[in-house]
Amino acid sequence: MARLGDAFDKLKKAASQHGGKVSAGIDKASRVAKEKTGGKYDQHIDRAGDAATEYLRRQARQERPTGPERRTEGRPDAPGTGERP
């Protein structure tokens, strides 16, 4: 079972790093599903796609470094560096 958890963690990390591509994939999957169902379940498909996209946004916010560990090299005016130009 640990392998499944590791795989899921890798998938979440990849999704947060490549959110644009994953979001485009969600949109494409939604379009295909709508075509295959003949529009009968459009409302449900839209809701699922929106939920998946929102999940990705939340994951990306959690993965973004904040505070002192945030990369600020080469930016003398960046917060946390204590330097001003």
N, C-alpha and C positions, 0 to 999 in steps of 0.2 A: 504494500500500500504506500510505502514511502516513495516509491518511484513515481506513482501517480501524483503525489503532492509536489515532488520536484518538477515534474513535467508541467504541472499547472503553474507553479511559480515562474518557470522559464517562459511560459506562454504569456503570463501577465506582464513580465518584464519586457518582452518583445512587443507586446501590444502598446505598452506605455511609451516605448522608444519610437514606434512607427505608427502612431495613432492615426495619421492621415491616410495611410494605406489601409489600415484595418477599417477605418470609418468608410472608406470608399468600397471596401468589400462588403460591409454591412448594407450599404445602399444598393449595391448590385444584387446581393442575395434577396433583399426586399423586393426589388423590381422583378426578379425571376419568380419569386414565390407568388407575387400578385398575378403575373401572367399565367402561371400554372393553375391557380385557383380561379381564374376568370373574374377576379374582382370581388369574389364572394366574401373573402376574409381580409380585405384591405385594412379595415380598422384595427384588427388584431395584429396584422403584420407591421403596420406603422407603429403601434404601441411597443411591440417587441424590439423593433429597430431603434426606436427612441431610447428605450431602456438600455440597450446594449451600448449605444453611443454615450449616454450619460455615465454609464459604468466606466467606460474608457476615460472620460474626462476626470472622474473622481480618482481613478487610479493614477493618471498622469499628475494630478495635483499632489498626491501622496508621494510619488516617486521624485518630485522636484526637490532638490536640496534647498534648505532655507537656513538662515542663521549663519554662524561662523564657518560651517563646513561648505558653504556656497562658494563656488569658484569666482575669484575676483582678480586673478592675476592679470597684469597688464591694463588694469583699469584703476588709475589712481583716485578717481572720484567715486569709486564703488563703495556702497555701504559696508562697513565692517573693516575697511582697510586702514582707517585712521589717517589717511593722507588726503590732501586737497591739492588740486592743480595749481 
